[in-house]
């Protein structure tokens, strides 16, 4: 009697799963982007105004998600808050990539003492999480959206450096890179022509994951009063304002929490889907 081998996932099944994850992430991110774009031109009510005659109203026909302690329409604040989340994520990830990617490529192209020196510095930077760095920056330079974006970008840069260095070291052993070096091509040419295009997939995955982390970090900073200042709507600030009314209007905490979860989950799913597409180690053999 022969033993029955357990079935293993096929490449096609893995591909379908990866595509489903990718599309799920894109749909969730699309909702956040749609909210940000729509709120740039229209919101049902002014999300930055104060309306004393409509304080803490429950969800209804006039106010779809109710109103907060200042009488502001929660739905309008959720829509406008998407702008801040996307802005902080975009700028923070951009700063991290600009600082971290060249650093990692240079380290990977120069194995030896220079690489060791640069990576020890990078390891020291990793000891300071981006959120902690943002809190320190807020205490020194003052709380605000710009401070949060810069601090989160600097704090995220070491992760990009590690990814870039790892990919660079793999690419440097390829024959076409060795041929380019033997022919006298400059390090800048090799980095731009051969290395950066070949590690772009890994960097895109890292950018997607870092974007979700930046959105969550901005919400945490705003909740602590170190992020986006009032009256500009921010999902984290909405959580802070709602905590005093938890037993009166508990839904005030639910709505921004759902918005944060959709954004963070969307970028994480996008990162997982892109990793399945770009990382050969995630491929499943038949």
C-alpha positions as CSV (number, residue, x, y, z in Angstrom):
1,X,0.0,0.0,0.0
2,X,1.6,3.3,-1.1
3,X,1.5,6.3,1.0
4,X,-0.4,9.3,-0.3
5,X,1.8,12.4,-0.5
6,X,0.1,15.6,0.8
7,X,-0.7,18.1,-1.9
8,X,1.5,21.2,-2.0
9,X,0.4,24.5,-3.4
10,X,1.1,24.9,-7.1
11,X,2.7,27.9,-8.7
12,X,-0.7,28.8,-10.3
13,X,-2.5,28.6,-6.9
14,X,0.2,30.8,-5.3
15,X,-0.1,33.2,-8.2
16,X,-3.9,33.5,-7.7
17,X,-3.4,34.1,-4.0
18,X,-0.8,36.7,-4.6
19,X,-3.0,38.5,-7.1
20,X,-6.0,38.4,-4.8
21,X,-3.9,40.0,-2.0
22,X,-2.6,42.6,-4.4
23,X,-6.0,43.6,-5.7
24,X,-7.5,43.6,-2.1
25,X,-4.7,46.1,-1.1
26,X,-5.3,48.2,-4.2
27,X,-9.0,48.4,-3.5
28,X,-8.5,49.5,0.1
29,X,-5.9,52.1,-0.9
30,X,-8.2,53.2,-3.7
31,X,-10.8,54.1,-1.1
32,X,-8.4,56.2,0.9
33,X,-7.1,58.0,-2.2
34,X,-10.7,58.6,-3.4
35,X,-11.6,60.1,0.0
36,X,-8.5,62.4,-0.2
37,X,-9.3,63.5,-3.7
38,X,-13.0,64.1,-3.1
39,X,-12.3,66.0,0.1
40,X,-10.0,68.4,-1.8
41,X,-13.0,69.7,-3.7
42,X,-16.1,68.8,-1.6
43,X,-17.2,67.8,1.8
44,X,-20.7,67.7,3.2
45,X,-19.8,70.2,5.9
46,X,-16.8,72.3,6.8
47,X,-14.5,69.8,8.8
48,X,-12.6,72.7,10.4
49,X,-15.6,74.7,11.7
50,X,-17.3,74.7,15.0
51,X,-21.1,74.3,15.1
52,X,-22.5,74.6,18.7
53,X,-26.0,73.8,17.6
54,X,-25.1,70.3,16.4
55,X,-22.8,68.8,19.1
56,X,-22.6,65.0,19.5
57,X,-25.4,64.2,17.2
58,X,-25.9,60.5,16.4
59,X,-25.6,59.2,12.8
60,X,-28.5,60.2,10.7
61,X,-29.7,61.5,7.4
62,X,-28.1,64.9,7.8
63,X,-24.9,63.7,9.4
64,X,-24.1,60.3,8.1
65,X,-21.6,59.3,10.8
66,X,-22.8,61.8,13.4
67,X,-21.0,64.9,14.8
68,X,-18.2,65.3,17.4
69,X,-17.9,67.5,20.5
70,X,-17.4,70.6,18.4
71,X,-20.4,69.9,16.2
72,X,-18.2,69.0,13.2
73,X,-19.5,66.4,10.8
74,X,-17.5,63.2,11.4
75,X,-17.9,62.0,7.8
76,X,-16.4,65.2,6.5
77,X,-13.5,64.9,9.0
78,X,-12.8,61.3,7.9
79,X,-12.6,62.4,4.3
80,X,-10.3,65.3,4.9
81,X,-8.2,63.3,7.3
82,X,-7.2,61.0,4.4
83,X,-5.3,63.9,2.9
84,X,-3.0,64.2,5.9
85,X,-2.4,60.4,6.1
86,X,-1.4,60.2,2.4
87,X,0.7,63.4,2.6
88,X,2.7,62.1,5.6
89,X,3.1,58.7,4.1
90,X,4.3,60.0,0.8
91,X,6.8,62.5,2.2
92,X,8.1,60.2,4.9
93,X,8.7,57.3,2.4
94,X,10.2,59.7,-0.1
95,X,12.7,61.0,2.5
96,X,13.5,57.5,3.6
97,X,14.1,56.3,0.1
98,X,16.3,59.3,-0.9
99,X,18.4,58.9,2.2
100,X,18.5,55.1,2.6
101,X,18.8,53.7,-0.9
102,X,22.0,55.5,-2.0
103,X,23.5,54.7,1.4
104,X,22.7,51.0,1.0
105,X,23.9,50.8,-2.6
106,X,27.3,52.5,-1.7
107,X,27.8,50.1,1.2
108,X,26.9,47.1,-0.9
109,X,29.3,48.1,-3.7
110,X,32.2,48.6,-1.4
111,X,32.6,45.4,0.7
112,X,35.1,45.6,3.5
113,X,35.9,48.3,6.0
114,X,33.7,51.0,4.4
115,X,30.7,48.6,4.3
116,X,31.3,47.6,7.9
117,X,31.6,51.2,9.0
118,X,28.5,52.3,7.2
119,X,26.4,49.3,8.4
120,X,27.5,49.8,12.1
121,X,26.2,53.4,11.8
122,X,23.0,52.1,10.2
123,X,22.6,49.6,13.0
124,X,22.9,52.4,15.6
125,X,20.2,54.3,13.7
126,X,17.9,51.2,13.8
127,X,18.1,51.4,17.6
128,X,15.9,54.5,17.4
129,X,12.5,53.6,16.0
130,X,10.8,56.1,13.7
131,X,8.0,56.8,16.2
132,X,10.5,57.5,19.0
133,X,12.5,59.7,16.8
134,X,9.4,61.7,15.8
135,X,8.5,62.2,19.5
136,X,12.0,63.5,20.2
137,X,11.9,65.8,17.1
138,X,8.5,67.0,18.3
139,X,9.9,67.9,21.7
140,X,12.9,69.7,20.2
141,X,11.5,71.4,17.2
142,X,7.8,71.6,18.1
143,X,4.9,69.4,17.1
144,X,3.5,69.6,13.6
145,X,2.9,67.8,10.4
146,X,6.3,68.8,8.9
147,X,8.2,67.7,11.9
148,X,6.4,64.3,11.9
149,X,7.1,63.8,8.2
150,X,10.8,64.5,8.4
151,X,11.3,62.5,11.6
152,X,9.4,59.5,10.2
153,X,11.4,59.7,7.0
154,X,14.7,59.8,8.8
155,X,13.7,57.0,11.1
156,X,12.6,54.8,8.2
157,X,15.7,55.3,6.1
158,X,17.8,52.6,7.8
159,X,15.3,49.9,6.7
160,X,15.7,51.1,3.1
161,X,19.5,51.0,3.5
162,X,19.4,47.4,4.6
163,X,17.2,46.3,1.7
164,X,19.3,48.3,-0.8
165,X,22.6,46.8,0.5
166,X,21.3,43.3,0.5
167,X,20.1,43.6,-3.1
168,X,23.2,45.3,-4.2
169,X,25.5,42.6,-2.9
170,X,23.5,40.0,-4.8
171,X,23.7,42.0,-8.0
172,X,27.4,42.7,-7.7
173,X,28.2,39.0,-8.2
174,X,26.5,38.9,-11.6
175,X,28.6,38.5,-14.7
176,X,27.3,41.6,-16.4
177,X,28.2,43.7,-13.4
178,X,31.7,42.2,-13.3
179,X,32.0,42.9,-17.0
180,X,31.0,46.5,-16.5
181,X,33.6,46.9,-13.8
182,X,36.3,45.3,-15.9
183,X,35.5,47.7,-18.8
184,X,36.2,50.7,-16.5
185,X,32.6,51.8,-15.9
186,X,32.2,54.1,-13.0
187,X,30.4,53.2,-9.8
188,X,27.7,55.7,-10.5
189,X,27.1,54.2,-13.9
190,X,26.9,50.6,-12.5
191,X,24.6,51.7,-9.6
192,X,22.2,53.6,-11.9
193,X,22.3,51.2,-14.9
194,X,22.6,47.8,-13.3
195,X,21.9,47.8,-9.6
196,X,19.0,50.2,-9.0
197,X,16.7,48.8,-11.7
198,X,17.3,45.2,-10.4
199,X,16.5,46.1,-6.8
200,X,13.6,48.3,-7.5
201,X,11.1,45.5,-6.9
202,X,12.3,45.0,-3.3
203,X,12.3,48.7,-2.8
204,X,8.7,49.1,-3.9
205,X,7.7,46.4,-1.5
206,X,9.5,48.1,1.3
207,X,8.0,51.5,0.3
208,X,4.5,50.0,0.5
209,X,5.0,48.5,4.0
210,X,6.7,51.7,5.2
211,X,3.8,53.7,3.9
212,X,1.4,51.8,6.1
213,X,3.7,52.2,9.1
214,X,3.9,56.0,8.5
215,X,0.1,56.3,8.4
216,X,-0.1,54.5,11.7
217,X,2.7,56.5,13.2
218,X,1.1,59.8,12.2
219,X,-2.2,58.7,13.8
220,X,-0.3,57.8,17.0
221,X,1.6,61.2,17.0
222,X,-1.6,63.1,16.4
223,X,-3.3,61.2,19.2
224,X,-0.4,62.2,21.5
225,X,-0.7,65.8,20.4
226,X,2.7,65.7,18.5
227,X,1.3,65.4,15.0
228,X,-1.1,67.4,12.9
229,X,-2.3,70.4,15.0
230,X,-6.0,71.4,15.2
231,X,-8.2,72.4,13.5
232,X,-6.8,70.4,10.6
233,X,-8.6,67.0,10.6
234,X,-6.5,64.0,11.4
235,X,-7.6,60.5,12.2
236,X,-5.3,60.3,15.3
237,X,-6.6,63.7,16.5
238,X,-10.1,62.5,16.1
239,X,-9.3,59.5,18.4
240,X,-7.9,61.9,21.0
241,X,-11.0,64.1,20.9
242,X,-13.3,61.2,21.1
243,X,-11.8,59.4,24.1
244,X,-13.5,61.8,26.5
245,X,-16.9,60.8,25.1
246,X,-16.3,57.0,25.0
247,X,-19.4,56.2,27.1
248,X,-21.6,58.9,25.5
249,X,-20.9,58.5,21.8
250,X,-18.6,55.4,21.4
251,X,-19.0,55.5,17.6
252,X,-16.7,58.6,17.6
253,X,-13.8,56.3,18.2
254,X,-15.0,53.6,15.9
255,X,-15.0,55.7,12.7
256,X,-11.4,57.0,12.7
257,X,-10.3,53.6,13.9
258,X,-11.8,52.0,10.9
259,X,-10.3,54.5,8.6
260,X,-6.8,53.9,10.0
261,X,-7.3,50.1,9.8
262,X,-8.4,50.4,6.1
263,X,-5.3,52.4,5.2
264,X,-2.8,50.4,7.1
265,X,-4.3,47.0,6.0
266,X,-4.4,48.2,2.4
267,X,-0.7,49.1,2.2
268,X,0.3,45.9,4.0
269,X,-1.8,43.8,1.6
270,X,-0.3,45.7,-1.3
271,X,3.2,45.0,0.1
272,X,2.4,41.3,0.5
273,X,1.1,41.1,-3.0
274,X,4.1,42.9,-4.5
275,X,6.4,40.6,-2.5
276,X,4.8,37.6,-4.0
277,X,5.3,39.1,-7.5
278,X,8.9,40.4,-7.1
279,X,10.6,38.1,-4.6
280,X,11.6,34.8,-6.3
281,X,11.9,33.1,-2.9
282,X,8.1,33.5,-2.4
283,X,7.5,31.5,-5.6
284,X,6.2,27.9,-5.0
285,X,7.5,25.1,-7.2
286,X,5.1,22.8,-8.8
